[in-house]
Amino acid sequence: MPFADPNYIFTLENVQKLYDDLFVLKGITLAFLPGAKIGLIGNNGAGKSTLLKIIAGEDKDFIGEARPKAGLTI
């Protein structure tokens, strides 16, 4: 199990997002440790804002798992 480390504060596993049958995100898997600094770069329309909305819990219409550690507020 890739995310068995209890130190991860947030995990994404195989996250996918479609708009009109077009994948904006496909197979995204990430894990963040406490204090990690992250950045997203990419072309317009690459899914940067969509990914951040999923992490923030604002977008719940996606395939896959997005899990904050128990008790974490975003």
Predicted model as a PDB file, atoms N, CA, C, CB and O in Angstrom, pLDDT in the B-factor column:
MODEL        1                                                                  
ATOM      1  N   MET A   1       0.854  -1.183   0.000  1.00 49.00           N  
ATOM      2  CA  MET A   1       0.000   0.000   0.000  1.00 49.00           C  
ATOM      3  C   MET A   1       0.894   1.239   0.000  1.00 49.00           C  
ATOM      4  CB  MET A   1      -0.968   0.002   1.233  1.00 49.00           C  
ATOM      5  O   MET A   1       1.652   1.438   0.950  1.00 49.00           O  
ATOM      6  N   PRO A   2       0.829   2.072  -1.027  1.00 58.00           N  
ATOM      7  CA  PRO A   2       1.761   3.191  -1.149  1.00 58.00           C  
ATOM      8  C   PRO A   2       1.583   4.281  -0.097  1.00 58.00           C  
ATOM      9  CB  PRO A   2       1.622   3.797  -2.495  1.00 58.00           C  
ATOM     10  O   PRO A   2       2.526   5.019   0.187  1.00 58.00           O  
ATOM     11  N   PHE A   3       0.392   4.394   0.485  1.00 63.00           N  
ATOM     12  CA  PHE A   3       0.151   5.489   1.433  1.00 63.00           C  
ATOM     13  C   PHE A   3      -0.076   4.980   2.843  1.00 63.00           C  
ATOM     14  CB  PHE A   3      -1.044   6.314   0.993  1.00 63.00           C  
ATOM     15  O   PHE A   3      -0.922   5.505   3.565  1.00 63.00           O  
ATOM     16  N   ALA A   4       0.668   3.969   3.237  1.00 63.00           N  
ATOM     17  CA  ALA A   4       0.535   3.406   4.579  1.00 63.00           C  
ATOM     18  C   ALA A   4       1.215   4.278   5.634  1.00 63.00           C  
ATOM     19  CB  ALA A   4       1.120   2.000   4.616  1.00 63.00           C  
ATOM     20  O   ALA A   4       0.958   4.101   6.824  1.00 63.00           O  
ATOM     21  N   ASP A   5       2.075   5.214   5.230  1.00 72.00           N  
ATOM     22  CA  ASP A   5       2.786   6.084   6.171  1.00 72.00           C  
ATOM     23  C   ASP A   5       1.786   6.985   6.894  1.00 72.00           C  
ATOM     24  CB  ASP A   5       3.858   6.939   5.434  1.00 72.00           C  
ATOM     25  O   ASP A   5       1.122   7.799   6.253  1.00 72.00           O  
ATOM     26  N   PRO A   6       1.668   6.856   8.213  1.00 78.00           N  
ATOM     27  CA  PRO A   6       0.697   7.667   8.962  1.00 78.00           C  
ATOM     28  C   PRO A   6       1.076   9.150   9.029  1.00 78.00           C  
ATOM     29  CB  PRO A   6       0.555   7.122  10.368  1.00 78.00           C  
ATOM     30  O   PRO A   6       0.285   9.966   9.502  1.00 78.00           O  
ATOM     31  N   ASN A   7       2.266   9.503   8.566  1.00 88.00           N  
ATOM     32  CA  ASN A   7       2.685  10.900   8.613  1.00 88.00           C  
ATOM     33  C   ASN A   7       2.081  11.740   7.493  1.00 88.00           C  
ATOM     34  CB  ASN A   7       4.184  10.981   8.547  1.00 88.00           C  
ATOM     35  O   ASN A   7       2.085  12.968   7.589  1.00 88.00           O  
ATOM     36  N   TYR A   8       1.567  11.125   6.441  1.00 92.00           N  
ATOM     37  CA  TYR A   8       0.959  11.888   5.354  1.00 92.00           C  
ATOM     38  C   TYR A   8      -0.261  12.635   5.883  1.00 92.00           C  
ATOM     39  CB  TYR A   8       0.564  10.958   4.174  1.00 92.00           C  
ATOM     40  O   TYR A   8      -1.091  12.067   6.591  1.00 92.00           O  
ATOM     41  N   ILE A   9      -0.357  13.913   5.530  1.00 93.00           N  
ATOM     42  CA  ILE A   9      -1.512  14.691   5.972  1.00 93.00           C  
ATOM     43  C   ILE A   9      -2.607  14.745   4.923  1.00 93.00           C  
ATOM     44  CB  ILE A   9      -1.087  16.092   6.330  1.00 93.00           C  
ATOM     45  O   ILE A   9      -3.752  15.075   5.230  1.00 93.00           O  
ATOM     46  N   PHE A  10      -2.255  14.419   3.679  1.00 94.00           N  
ATOM     47  CA  PHE A  10      -3.252  14.403   2.610  1.00 94.00           C  
ATOM     48  C   PHE A  10      -2.787  13.457   1.521  1.00 94.00           C  
ATOM     49  CB  PHE A  10      -3.490  15.827   2.039  1.00 94.00           C  
ATOM     50  O   PHE A  10      -1.611  13.447   1.155  1.00 94.00           O  
ATOM     51  N   THR A  11      -3.714  12.659   1.003  1.00 94.00           N  
ATOM     52  CA  THR A  11      -3.384  11.758  -0.095  1.00 94.00           C  
ATOM     53  C   THR A  11      -4.430  11.860  -1.199  1.00 94.00           C  
ATOM     54  CB  THR A  11      -3.277  10.309   0.409  1.00 94.00           C  
ATOM     55  O   THR A  11      -5.619  12.047  -0.942  1.00 94.00           O  
ATOM     56  N   LEU A  12      -3.960  11.734  -2.416  1.00 95.00           N  
ATOM     57  CA  LEU A  12      -4.809  11.622  -3.605  1.00 95.00           C  
ATOM     58  C   LEU A  12      -4.404  10.337  -4.284  1.00 95.00           C  
ATOM     59  CB  LEU A  12      -4.665  12.869  -4.576  1.00 95.00           C  
ATOM     60  O   LEU A  12      -3.215  10.089  -4.486  1.00 95.00           O  
ATOM     61  N   GLU A  13      -5.378   9.509  -4.642  1.00 95.00           N  
ATOM     62  CA  GLU A  13      -5.080   8.248  -5.319  1.00 95.00           C  
ATOM     63  C   GLU A  13      -5.932   8.110  -6.570  1.00 95.00           C  
ATOM     64  CB  GLU A  13      -5.316   7.053  -4.376  1.00 95.00           C  
ATOM     65  O   GLU A  13      -7.162   8.109  -6.509  1.00 95.00           O  
ATOM     66  N   ASN A  14      -5.257   7.995  -7.701  1.00 96.00           N  
ATOM     67  CA  ASN A  14      -5.877   7.775  -8.999  1.00 96.00           C  
ATOM     68  C   ASN A  14      -7.034   8.746  -9.265  1.00 96.00           C  
ATOM     69  CB  ASN A  14      -6.371   6.345  -9.094  1.00 96.00           C  
ATOM     70  O   ASN A  14      -8.111   8.331  -9.695  1.00 96.00           O  
ATOM     71  N   VAL A  15      -6.810  10.017  -9.010  1.00 97.00           N  
ATOM     72  CA  VAL A  15      -7.846  11.037  -9.220  1.00 97.00           C  
ATOM     73  C   VAL A  15      -7.977  11.338 -10.710  1.00 97.00           C  
ATOM     74  CB  VAL A  15      -7.514  12.338  -8.431  1.00 97.00           C  
ATOM     75  O   VAL A  15      -6.992  11.552 -11.417  1.00 97.00           O  
ATOM     76  N   GLN A  16      -9.228  11.345 -11.157  1.00 97.00           N  
ATOM     77  CA  GLN A  16      -9.540  11.643 -12.551  1.00 97.00           C  
ATOM     78  C   GLN A  16     -10.731  12.593 -12.589  1.00 97.00           C  
ATOM     79  CB  GLN A  16      -9.840  10.337 -13.356  1.00 97.00           C  
ATOM     80  O   GLN A  16     -11.645  12.498 -11.770  1.00 97.00           O  
ATOM     81  N   LYS A  17     -10.705  13.504 -13.545  1.00 97.00           N  
ATOM     82  CA  LYS A  17     -11.789  14.472 -13.716  1.00 97.00           C  
ATOM     83  C   LYS A  17     -12.046  14.635 -15.199  1.00 97.00           C  
ATOM     84  CB  LYS A  17     -11.447  15.846 -13.054  1.00 97.00           C  
ATOM     85  O   LYS A  17     -11.121  14.829 -15.988  1.00 97.00           O  
ATOM     86  N   LEU A  18     -13.308  14.553 -15.568  1.00 95.00           N  
ATOM     87  CA  LEU A  18     -13.707  14.696 -16.965  1.00 95.00           C  
ATOM     88  C   LEU A  18     -14.634  15.891 -17.118  1.00 95.00           C  
ATOM     89  CB  LEU A  18     -14.394  13.414 -17.476  1.00 95.00           C  
ATOM     90  O   LEU A  18     -15.449  16.178 -16.242  1.00 95.00           O  
ATOM     91  N   TYR A  19     -14.500  16.579 -18.237  1.00 91.00           N  
ATOM     92  CA  TYR A  19     -15.439  17.600 -18.684  1.00 91.00           C  
ATOM     93  C   TYR A  19     -15.854  17.209 -20.090  1.00 91.00           C  
ATOM     94  CB  TYR A  19     -14.810  19.053 -18.638  1.00 91.00           C  
ATOM     95  O   TYR A  19     -15.023  17.177 -20.998  1.00 91.00           O  
ATOM     96  N   ASP A  20     -17.142  16.910 -20.276  1.00 91.00           N  
ATOM     97  CA  ASP A  20     -17.648  16.526 -21.598  1.00 91.00           C  
ATOM     98  C   ASP A  20     -16.807  15.423 -22.249  1.00 91.00           C  
ATOM     99  CB  ASP A  20     -17.686  17.743 -22.511  1.00 91.00           C  
ATOM    100  O   ASP A  20     -16.385  15.558 -23.397  1.00 91.00           O  
ATOM    101  N   ASP A  21     -16.569  14.350 -21.525  1.00 90.00           N  
ATOM    102  CA  ASP A  21     -15.812  13.192 -22.016  1.00 90.00           C  
ATOM    103  C   ASP A  21     -14.339  13.480 -22.297  1.00 90.00           C  
ATOM    104  CB  ASP A  21     -16.450  12.676 -23.264  1.00 90.00           C  
ATOM    105  O   ASP A  21     -13.668  12.664 -22.929  1.00 90.00           O  
ATOM    106  N   LEU A  22     -13.829  14.605 -21.848  1.00 92.00           N  
ATOM    107  CA  LEU A  22     -12.415  14.951 -22.013  1.00 92.00           C  
ATOM    108  C   LEU A  22     -11.748  14.945 -20.644  1.00 92.00           C  
ATOM    109  CB  LEU A  22     -12.248  16.344 -22.708  1.00 92.00           C  
ATOM    110  O   LEU A  22     -12.186  15.647 -19.732  1.00 92.00           O  
ATOM    111  N   PHE A  23     -10.682  14.147 -20.498  1.00 94.00           N  
ATOM    112  CA  PHE A  23      -9.957  14.111 -19.227  1.00 94.00           C  
ATOM    113  C   PHE A  23      -9.178  15.400 -19.038  1.00 94.00           C  
ATOM    114  CB  PHE A  23      -9.007  12.898 -19.167  1.00 94.00           C  
ATOM    115  O   PHE A  23      -8.372  15.780 -19.886  1.00 94.00           O  
ATOM    116  N   VAL A  24      -9.427  16.072 -17.913  1.00 94.00           N  
ATOM    117  CA  VAL A  24      -8.612  17.214 -17.507  1.00 94.00           C  
ATOM    118  C   VAL A  24      -7.542  16.703 -16.547  1.00 94.00           C  
ATOM    119  CB  VAL A  24      -9.487  18.343 -16.840  1.00 94.00           C  
ATOM    120  O   VAL A  24      -6.398  17.156 -16.588  1.00 94.00           O  
ATOM    121  N   LEU A  25      -7.912  15.767 -15.693  1.00 95.00           N  
ATOM    122  CA  LEU A  25      -6.972  15.089 -14.801  1.00 95.00           C  
ATOM    123  C   LEU A  25      -7.141  13.589 -15.020  1.00 95.00           C  
ATOM    124  CB  LEU A  25      -7.212  15.482 -13.287  1.00 95.00           C  
ATOM    125  O   LEU A  25      -8.261  13.095 -15.148  1.00 95.00           O  
ATOM    126  N   LYS A  26      -6.030  12.877 -15.062  1.00 96.00           N  
ATOM    127  CA  LYS A  26      -6.117  11.429 -15.277  1.00 96.00           C  
ATOM    128  C   LYS A  26      -5.016  10.726 -14.497  1.00 96.00           C  
ATOM    129  CB  LYS A  26      -6.016  11.086 -16.785  1.00 96.00           C  
ATOM    130  O   LYS A  26      -3.830  10.920 -14.764  1.00 96.00           O  
ATOM    131  N   GLY A  27      -5.421   9.910 -13.533  1.00 95.00           N  
ATOM    132  CA  GLY A  27      -4.480   9.080 -12.790  1.00 95.00           C  
ATOM    133  C   GLY A  27      -3.540   9.843 -11.879  1.00 95.00           C  
ATOM    134  O   GLY A  27      -2.378   9.460 -11.745  1.00 95.00           O  
ATOM    135  N   ILE A  28      -4.008  10.914 -11.246  1.00 95.00           N  
ATOM    136  CA  ILE A  28      -3.161  11.713 -10.355  1.00 95.00           C  
ATOM    137  C   ILE A  28      -3.067  11.030  -8.993  1.00 95.00           C  
ATOM    138  CB  ILE A  28      -3.719  13.160 -10.204  1.00 95.00           C  
ATOM    139  O   ILE A  28      -4.087  10.770  -8.356  1.00 95.00           O  
ATOM    140  N   THR A  29      -1.852  10.741  -8.548  1.00 95.00           N  
ATOM    141  CA  THR A  29      -1.596  10.145  -7.239  1.00 95.00           C  
ATOM    142  C   THR A  29      -0.506  10.959  -6.559  1.00 95.00           C  
ATOM    143  CB  THR A  29      -1.183   8.637  -7.362  1.00 95.00           C  
ATOM    144  O   THR A  29       0.603  11.092  -7.075  1.00 95.00           O  
ATOM    145  N   LEU A  30      -0.843  11.507  -5.378  1.00 94.00           N  
ATOM    146  CA  LEU A  30       0.081  12.360  -4.623  1.00 94.00           C  
ATOM    147  C   LEU A  30      -0.091  12.102  -3.133  1.00 94.00           C  
ATOM    148  CB  LEU A  30      -0.155  13.863  -4.946  1.00 94.00           C  
ATOM    149  O   LEU A  30      -1.139  11.621  -2.701  1.00 94.00           O  
ATOM    150  N   ALA A  31       0.927  12.418  -2.351  1.00 94.00           N  
ATOM    151  CA  ALA A  31       0.845  12.371  -0.890  1.00 94.00           C  
ATOM    152  C   ALA A  31       1.692  13.509  -0.340  1.00 94.00           C  
ATOM    153  CB  ALA A  31       1.324  10.983  -0.326  1.00 94.00           C  
ATOM    154  O   ALA A  31       2.789  13.774  -0.832  1.00 94.00           O  
ATOM    155  N   PHE A  32       1.174  14.178   0.682  1.00 93.00           N  
ATOM    156  CA  PHE A  32       1.866  15.335   1.255  1.00 93.00           C  
ATOM    157  C   PHE A  32       2.217  15.085   2.713  1.00 93.00           C  
ATOM    158  CB  PHE A  32       1.003  16.597   1.130  1.00 93.00           C  
ATOM    159  O   PHE A  32       1.400  14.582   3.484  1.00 93.00           O  
ATOM    160  N   LEU A  33       3.441  15.442   3.080  1.00 93.00           N  
ATOM    161  CA  LEU A  33       3.883  15.385   4.467  1.00 93.00           C  
ATOM    162  C   LEU A  33       3.636  16.735   5.131  1.00 93.00           C  
ATOM    163  CB  LEU A  33       5.380  14.992   4.558  1.00 93.00           C  
ATOM    164  O   LEU A  33       3.531  17.743   4.433  1.00 93.00           O  
ATOM    165  N   PRO A  34       3.542  16.783   6.463  1.00 93.00           N  
ATOM    166  CA  PRO A  34       3.352  18.057   7.150  1.00 93.00           C  
ATOM    167  C   PRO A  34       4.471  19.039   6.790  1.00 93.00           C  
ATOM    168  CB  PRO A  34       3.299  17.841   8.676  1.00 93.00           C  
ATOM    169  O   PRO A  34       5.643  18.666   6.733  1.00 93.00           O  
ATOM    170  N   GLY A  35       4.096  20.281   6.551  1.00 92.00           N  
ATOM    171  CA  GLY A  35       5.064  21.328   6.253  1.00 92.00           C  
ATOM    172  C   GLY A  35       5.535  21.354   4.811  1.00 92.00           C  
ATOM    173  O   GLY A  35       6.349  22.204   4.447  1.00 92.00           O  
ATOM    174  N   ALA A  36       5.047  20.451   3.987  1.00 90.00           N  
ATOM    175  CA  ALA A  36       5.475  20.396   2.586  1.00 90.00           C  
ATOM    176  C   ALA A  36       5.035  21.649   1.844  1.00 90.00           C  
ATOM    177  CB  ALA A  36       4.909  19.144   1.894  1.00 90.00           C  
ATOM    178  O   ALA A  36       3.942  22.167   2.074  1.00 90.00           O  
ATOM    179  N   LYS A  37       5.871  22.119   0.977  1.00 93.00           N  
ATOM    180  CA  LYS A  37       5.547  23.236   0.084  1.00 93.00           C  
ATOM    181  C   LYS A  37       5.290  22.632  -1.287  1.00 93.00           C  
ATOM    182  CB  LYS A  37       6.708  24.322   0.037  1.00 93.00           C  
ATOM    183  O   LYS A  37       6.117  21.883  -1.807  1.00 93.00           O  
ATOM    184  N   ILE A  38       4.152  22.956  -1.867  1.00 90.00           N  
ATOM    185  CA  ILE A  38       3.835  22.405  -3.178  1.00 90.00           C  
ATOM    186  C   ILE A  38       3.582  23.544  -4.151  1.00 90.00           C  
ATOM    187  CB  ILE A  38       2.608  21.462  -3.105  1.00 90.00           C  
ATOM    188  O   ILE A  38       3.219  24.653  -3.758  1.00 90.00           O  
ATOM    189  N   GLY A  39       3.776  23.254  -5.397  1.00 93.00           N  
ATOM    190  CA  GLY A  39       3.485  24.210  -6.453  1.00 93.00           C  
ATOM    191  C   GLY A  39       2.969  23.463  -7.665  1.00 93.00           C  
ATOM    192  O   GLY A  39       3.359  22.323  -7.917  1.00 93.00           O  
ATOM    193  N   LEU A  40       2.106  24.100  -8.400  1.00 93.00           N  
ATOM    194  CA  LEU A  40       1.571  23.514  -9.623  1.00 93.00           C  
ATOM    195  C   LEU A  40       1.896  24.434 -10.778  1.00 93.00           C  
ATOM    196  CB  LEU A  40       0.041  23.276  -9.518  1.00 93.00           C  
ATOM    197  O   LEU A  40       1.642  25.637 -10.719  1.00 93.00           O  
ATOM    198  N   ILE A  41       2.458  23.867 -11.825  1.00 96.00           N  
ATOM    199  CA  ILE A  41       2.717  24.640 -13.030  1.00 96.00           C  
ATOM    200  C   ILE A  41       2.152  23.874 -14.211  1.00 96.00           C  
ATOM    201  CB  ILE A  41       4.241  24.919 -13.215  1.00 96.00           C  
ATOM    202  O   ILE A  41       2.094  22.644 -14.199  1.00 96.00           O  
ATOM    203  N   GLY A  42       1.743  24.599 -15.212  1.00 94.00           N  
ATOM    204  CA  GLY A  42       1.209  23.957 -16.398  1.00 94.00           C  
ATOM    205  C   GLY A  42       0.514  24.965 -17.282  1.00 94.00           C  
ATOM    206  O   GLY A  42       0.278  26.107 -16.889  1.00 94.00           O  
ATOM    207  N   ASN A  43       0.194  24.529 -18.469  1.00 95.00           N  
ATOM    208  CA  ASN A  43      -0.487  25.385 -19.432  1.00 95.00           C  
ATOM    209  C   ASN A  43      -1.904  25.705 -18.977  1.00 95.00           C  
ATOM    210  CB  ASN A  43      -0.513  24.722 -20.805  1.00 95.00           C  
ATOM    211  O   ASN A  43      -2.456  25.033 -18.105  1.00 95.00           O  
ATOM    212  N   ASN A  44      -2.485  26.738 -19.578  1.00 94.00           N  
ATOM    213  CA  ASN A  44      -3.887  27.047 -19.337  1.00 94.00           C  
ATOM    214  C   ASN A  44      -4.719  25.829 -19.706  1.00 94.00           C  
ATOM    215  CB  ASN A  44      -4.337  28.300 -20.144  1.00 94.00           C  
ATOM    216  O   ASN A  44      -4.501  25.207 -20.746  1.00 94.00           O  
ATOM    217  N   GLY A  45      -5.664  25.499 -18.855  1.00 89.00           N  
ATOM    218  CA  GLY A  45      -6.532  24.359 -19.122  1.00 89.00           C  
ATOM    219  C   GLY A  45      -5.948  23.017 -18.740  1.00 89.00           C  
ATOM    220  O   GLY A  45      -6.548  21.982 -19.031  1.00 89.00           O  
ATOM    221  N   ALA A  46      -4.792  23.006 -18.097  1.00 92.00           N  
ATOM    222  CA  ALA A  46      -4.142  21.741 -17.743  1.00 92.00           C  
ATOM    223  C   ALA A  46      -4.769  21.078 -16.517  1.00 92.00           C  
ATOM    224  CB  ALA A  46      -2.667  21.976 -17.492  1.00 92.00           C  
ATOM    225  O   ALA A  46      -4.507  19.903 -16.262  1.00 92.00           O  
ATOM    226  N   GLY A  47      -5.594  21.806 -15.747  1.00 94.00           N  
ATOM    227  CA  GLY A  47      -6.257  21.225 -14.585  1.00 94.00           C  
ATOM    228  C   GLY A  47      -5.700  21.665 -13.245  1.00 94.00           C  
ATOM    229  O   GLY A  47      -6.022  21.062 -12.221  1.00 94.00           O  
ATOM    230  N   LYS A  48      -4.876  22.698 -13.223  1.00 96.00           N  
ATOM    231  CA  LYS A  48      -4.272  23.163 -11.970  1.00 96.00           C  
ATOM    232  C   LYS A  48      -5.335  23.603 -10.965  1.00 96.00           C  
ATOM    233  CB  LYS A  48      -3.304  24.320 -12.243  1.00 96.00           C  
ATOM    234  O   LYS A  48      -5.331  23.158  -9.817  1.00 96.00           O  
ATOM    235  N   SER A  49      -6.238  24.468 -11.393  1.00 96.00           N  
ATOM    236  CA  SER A  49      -7.294  24.960 -10.495  1.00 96.00           C  
ATOM    237  C   SER A  49      -8.236  23.836 -10.103  1.00 96.00           C  
ATOM    238  CB  SER A  49      -8.085  26.099 -11.159  1.00 96.00           C  
ATOM    239  O   SER A  49      -8.695  23.778  -8.962  1.00 96.00           O  
ATOM    240  N   THR A  50      -8.524  22.957 -11.023  1.00 96.00           N  
ATOM    241  CA  THR A  50      -9.396  21.821 -10.731  1.00 96.00           C  
ATOM    242  C   THR A  50      -8.774  20.943  -9.650  1.00 96.00           C  
ATOM    243  CB  THR A  50      -9.661  20.996 -12.007  1.00 96.00           C  
ATOM    244  O   THR A  50      -9.466  20.524  -8.722  1.00 96.00           O  
ATOM    245  N   LEU A  51      -7.486  20.661  -9.757  1.00 96.00           N  
ATOM    246  CA  LEU A  51      -6.809  19.850  -8.751  1.00 96.00           C  
ATOM    247  C   LEU A  51      -6.844  20.528  -7.385  1.00 96.00           C  
ATOM    248  CB  LEU A  51      -5.362  19.583  -9.168  1.00 96.00           C  
ATOM    249  O   LEU A  51      -7.092  19.868  -6.376  1.00 96.00           O  
ATOM    250  N   LEU A  52      -6.602  21.822  -7.342  1.00 95.00           N  
ATOM    251  CA  LEU A  52      -6.641  22.541  -6.064  1.00 95.00           C  
ATOM    252  C   LEU A  52      -8.047  22.559  -5.471  1.00 95.00           C  
ATOM    253  CB  LEU A  52      -6.138  23.973  -6.248  1.00 95.00           C  
ATOM    254  O   LEU A  52      -8.197  22.492  -4.251  1.00 95.00           O  
ATOM    255  N   LYS A  53      -9.070  22.647  -6.305  1.00 97.00           N  
ATOM    256  CA  LYS A  53     -10.451  22.606  -5.809  1.00 97.00           C  
ATOM    257  C   LYS A  53     -10.773  21.231  -5.228  1.00 97.00           C  
ATOM    258  CB  LYS A  53     -11.444  22.953  -6.942  1.00 97.00           C  
ATOM    259  O   LYS A  53     -11.497  21.131  -4.237  1.00 97.00           O  
ATOM    260  N   ILE A  54     -10.245  20.181  -5.834  1.00 97.00           N  
ATOM    261  CA  ILE A  54     -10.440  18.835  -5.290  1.00 97.00           C  
ATOM    262  C   ILE A  54      -9.742  18.721  -3.936  1.00 97.00           C  
ATOM    263  CB  ILE A  54      -9.901  17.757  -6.273  1.00 97.00           C  
ATOM    264  O   ILE A  54     -10.326  18.212  -2.979  1.00 97.00           O  
ATOM    265  N   ILE A  55      -8.508  19.189  -3.850  1.00 95.00           N  
ATOM    266  CA  ILE A  55      -7.769  19.143  -2.585  1.00 95.00           C  
ATOM    267  C   ILE A  55      -8.484  19.941  -1.504  1.00 95.00           C  
ATOM    268  CB  ILE A  55      -6.344  19.678  -2.776  1.00 95.00           C  
ATOM    269  O   ILE A  55      -8.528  19.520  -0.348  1.00 95.00           O  
ATOM    270  N   ALA A  56      -9.053  21.105  -1.875  1.00 95.00           N  
ATOM    271  CA  ALA A  56      -9.753  21.960  -0.917  1.00 95.00           C  
ATOM    272  C   ALA A  56     -11.128  21.416  -0.535  1.00 95.00           C  
ATOM    273  CB  ALA A  56      -9.902  23.352  -1.486  1.00 95.00           C  
ATOM    274  O   ALA A  56     -11.756  21.916   0.398  1.00 95.00           O  
ATOM    275  N   GLY A  57     -11.597  20.397  -1.250  1.00 95.00           N  
ATOM    276  CA  GLY A  57     -12.909  19.841  -0.966  1.00 95.00           C  
ATOM    277  C   GLY A  57     -14.048  20.584  -1.631  1.00 95.00           C  
ATOM    278  O   GLY A  57     -15.214  20.290  -1.368  1.00 95.00           O  
ATOM    279  N   GLU A  58     -13.734  21.543  -2.489  1.00 97.00           N  
ATOM    280  CA  GLU A  58     -14.765  22.319  -3.180  1.00 97.00           C  
ATOM    281  C   GLU A  58     -15.369  21.550  -4.351  1.00 97.00           C  
ATOM    282  CB  GLU A  58     -14.184  23.637  -3.675  1.00 97.00           C  
ATOM    283  O   GLU A  58     -16.538  21.754  -4.678  1.00 97.00           O  
ATOM    284  N   ASP A  59     -14.606  20.678  -4.981  1.00 97.00           N  
ATOM    285  CA  ASP A  59     -15.079  19.875  -6.109  1.00 97.00           C  
ATOM    286  C   ASP A  59     -15.149  18.423  -5.659  1.00 97.00           C  
ATOM    287  CB  ASP A  59     -14.145  20.033  -7.361  1.00 97.00           C  
ATOM    288  O   ASP A  59     -14.128  17.815  -5.337  1.00 97.00           O  
ATOM    289  N   LYS A  60     -16.350  17.874  -5.640  1.00 96.00           N  
ATOM    290  CA  LYS A  60     -16.519  16.491  -5.209  1.00 96.00           C  
ATOM    291  C   LYS A  60     -16.926  15.581  -6.367  1.00 96.00           C  
ATOM    292  CB  LYS A  60     -17.556  16.413  -4.100  1.00 96.00           C  
ATOM    293  O   LYS A  60     -17.149  14.387  -6.172  1.00 96.00           O  
ATOM    294  N   ASP A  61     -17.021  16.144  -7.563  1.00 96.00           N  
ATOM    295  CA  ASP A  61     -17.446  15.388  -8.742  1.00 96.00           C  
ATOM    296  C   ASP A  61     -16.217  14.906  -9.514  1.00 96.00           C  
ATOM    297  CB  ASP A  61     -18.360  16.253  -9.656  1.00 96.00           C  
ATOM    298  O   ASP A  61     -15.882  15.447 -10.568  1.00 96.00           O  
ATOM    299  N   PHE A  62     -15.553  13.884  -8.976  1.00 97.00           N  
ATOM    300  CA  PHE A  62     -14.360  13.318  -9.597  1.00 97.00           C  
ATOM    301  C   PHE A  62     -14.294  11.839  -9.278  1.00 97.00           C  
ATOM    302  CB  PHE A  62     -13.077  14.042  -9.115  1.00 97.00           C  
ATOM    303  O   PHE A  62     -15.011  11.346  -8.407  1.00 97.00           O  
ATOM    304  N   ILE A  63     -13.442  11.146  -9.980  1.00 97.00           N  
ATOM    305  CA  ILE A  63     -13.206   9.722  -9.758  1.00 97.00           C  
ATOM    306  C   ILE A  63     -11.912   9.588  -8.962  1.00 97.00           C  
ATOM    307  CB  ILE A  63     -13.128   8.928 -11.119  1.00 97.00           C  
ATOM    308  O   ILE A  63     -10.966  10.343  -9.191  1.00 97.00           O  
ATOM    309  N   GLY A  64     -11.858   8.642  -8.032  1.00 97.00           N  
ATOM    310  CA  GLY A  64     -10.658   8.414  -7.243  1.00 97.00           C  
ATOM    311  C   GLY A  64     -10.862   8.813  -5.795  1.00 97.00           C  
ATOM    312  O   GLY A  64     -11.988   9.040  -5.353  1.00 97.00           O  
ATOM    313  N   GLU A  65      -9.770   8.896  -5.065  1.00 95.00           N  
ATOM    314  CA  GLU A  65      -9.813   9.195  -3.632  1.00 95.00           C  
ATOM    315  C   GLU A  65      -8.997  10.439  -3.318  1.00 95.00           C  
ATOM    316  CB  GLU A  65      -9.294   8.004  -2.814  1.00 95.00           C  
ATOM    317  O   GLU A  65      -7.871  10.586  -3.791  1.00 95.00           O  
ATOM    318  N   ALA A  66      -9.564  11.327  -2.523  1.00 95.00           N  
ATOM    319  CA  ALA A  66      -8.861  12.496  -1.988  1.00 95.00           C  
ATOM    320  C   ALA A  66      -9.146  12.511  -0.493  1.00 95.00           C  
ATOM    321  CB  ALA A  66      -9.322  13.853  -2.692  1.00 95.00           C  
ATOM    322  O   ALA A  66     -10.275  12.763  -0.074  1.00 95.00           O  
ATOM    323  N   ARG A  67      -8.116  12.241   0.314  1.00 92.00           N  
ATOM    324  CA  ARG A  67      -8.325  12.064   1.750  1.00 92.00           C  
ATOM    325  C   ARG A  67      -7.387  12.926   2.591  1.00 92.00           C  
ATOM    326  CB  ARG A  67      -8.145  10.610   2.121  1.00 92.00           C  
ATOM    327  O   ARG A  67      -6.170  12.747   2.553  1.00 92.00           O  
ATOM    328  N   PRO A  68      -7.952  13.849   3.340  1.00 93.00           N  
ATOM    329  CA  PRO A  68      -7.122  14.526   4.340  1.00 93.00           C  
ATOM    330  C   PRO A  68      -7.001  13.611   5.571  1.00 93.00           C  
ATOM    331  CB  PRO A  68      -7.735  15.929   4.734  1.00 93.00           C  
ATOM    332  O   PRO A  68      -7.851  12.754   5.812  1.00 93.00           O  
ATOM    333  N   LYS A  69      -5.946  13.813   6.324  1.00 91.00           N  
ATOM    334  CA  LYS A  69      -5.757  13.076   7.565  1.00 91.00           C  
ATOM    335  C   LYS A  69      -6.881  13.438   8.517  1.00 91.00           C  
ATOM    336  CB  LYS A  69      -4.371  13.379   8.198  1.00 91.00           C  
ATOM    337  O   LYS A  69      -7.351  14.575   8.500  1.00 91.00           O  
ATOM    338  N   ALA A  70      -7.317  12.522   9.332  1.00 89.00           N  
ATOM    339  CA  ALA A  70      -8.395  12.774  10.283  1.00 89.00           C  
ATOM    340  C   ALA A  70      -8.082  14.004  11.129  1.00 89.00           C  
ATOM    341  CB  ALA A  70      -8.619  11.548  11.186  1.00 89.00           C  
ATOM    342  O   ALA A  70      -6.989  14.124  11.682  1.00 89.00           O  
ATOM    343  N   GLY A  71      -9.036  14.906  11.223  1.00 91.00           N  
ATOM    344  CA  GLY A  71      -8.887  16.121  12.009  1.00 91.00           C  
ATOM    345  C   GLY A  71      -8.291  17.293  11.269  1.00 91.00           C  
ATOM    346  O   GLY A  71      -8.267  18.403  11.801  1.00 91.00           O  
ATOM    347  N   LEU A  72      -7.802  17.081  10.037  1.00 89.00           N  
ATOM    348  CA  LEU A  72      -7.211  18.159   9.256  1.00 89.00           C  
ATOM    349  C   LEU A  72      -8.300  19.034   8.658  1.00 89.00           C  
ATOM    350  CB  LEU A  72      -6.310  17.596   8.149  1.00 89.00           C  
ATOM    351  O   LEU A  72      -9.271  18.529   8.096  1.00 89.00           O  
ATOM    352  N   THR A  73      -8.140  20.345   8.779  1.00 87.00           N  
ATOM    353  CA  THR A  73      -9.055  21.272   8.130  1.00 87.00           C  
ATOM    354  C   THR A  73      -8.315  21.967   7.004  1.00 87.00           C  
ATOM    355  CB  THR A  73      -9.630  22.303   9.139  1.00 87.00           C  
ATOM    356  O   THR A  73      -7.135  22.298   7.116  1.00 87.00           O  
ATOM    357  N   ILE A  74      -9.043  22.178   5.916  1.00 85.00           N  
ATOM    358  CA  ILE A  74      -8.452  22.804   4.739  1.00 85.00           C  
ATOM    359  C   ILE A  74      -9.244  24.043   4.402  1.00 85.00           C  
ATOM    360  CB  ILE A  74      -8.415  21.832   3.537  1.00 85.00           C  
ATOM    361  O   ILE A  74      -8.923  24.737   3.437  1.00 85.00           O  
TER     362      ILE A  74                                                      
ENDMDL                                                                          
END                                                                             
